[in-house]
Amino acid sequence: MSMPVMFEWTLVTEGKQERVPNQPNCFKLTLDGYHLFPIDQVIEIKRNHNKGHIGFGEIIEFTWRNQQTTCLYRLTSLQSVN
């Protein structure tokens, strides 16, 4: 069964991000479904869809597997406590 791909310009973490050891300001986030993000471009990082952004970051890489998208991203600026 096919699954749609959603193109995203904002990364919504919902508090599910994990810090990546030995890489400063890097986090990993796994999302349900297939999401397509711009690589090496600054995008908004939000905790929730209906809230303002908490900062900006760059997607370093993402992987599609088992109907999930795993993103590795680096925060470039933070507007509030993460």
N, C-alpha and C positions, 0 to 999 in steps of 0.2 A: 504494500500500500504506500502510495506516495505521500509526502508531507510537504507543505508549503515552506518556502524560504521567506523570512521577513528581513528587509533591509533596515538597519537601525543606525541612528545618529546620536543616540543617548544610551548609556549603559545604566540599567536599573539594578542595583545590587540586592535590595530587600534584606540587607544585613547578612547575606549568605557568602560573602567573599572570604577567602582564606589568604593570609599573608604567605608570600613565597620566601622561604629562608634563603639567606645569602644574596638576596637581590633587593637593594634599597627601594622602598616605595612601590614594590611590585605585589600584585594580588592575583589570585586565581578565582574564577567564578564559573559555575556550571549552570546553564540555563536549559529548561525544557524546550524542545523544538529546535529547528535550524534557524539561526540568526546570522546575517551577514553584516559585518562591521567594516568601516574603512580602517586600513592599516596605516600606522605612522601618521595619523591625523589627530589633532586635539578634538575631543568630544566631551560632552557633559557627562558627569557621573552623578546619579541620583540614588537616594535610598528607596524612594517610592515613586510611582508614576505620577501621583497627584501633588507631590511636594516640589519645592525648588531644588536646584542643584546644590551639591555639597562641594563640588570642585570640578576640575577638569583632568583628563587623563588621555593616554594613548594606548590603543590596543596594540600589543606587541605581536601576538599571534592568537589564532583561534583554531579549534579543531571540531569537526563534526563527527559524531559517533553515537550509534544507538539512539537516534532521535534526540540527541542533546548537543549543545554547543558549549565547549569549554574555552573560556577566554583567559588570556594572560594579559594583564594591563598594568601600566605604571601611572601613578598619580603624578601629575605635573604641577598642580596647585590645589590647595585645600582651603575651602571657605569656612568650614566648621570642623568640630572634633569628629573624627572618624570612628 
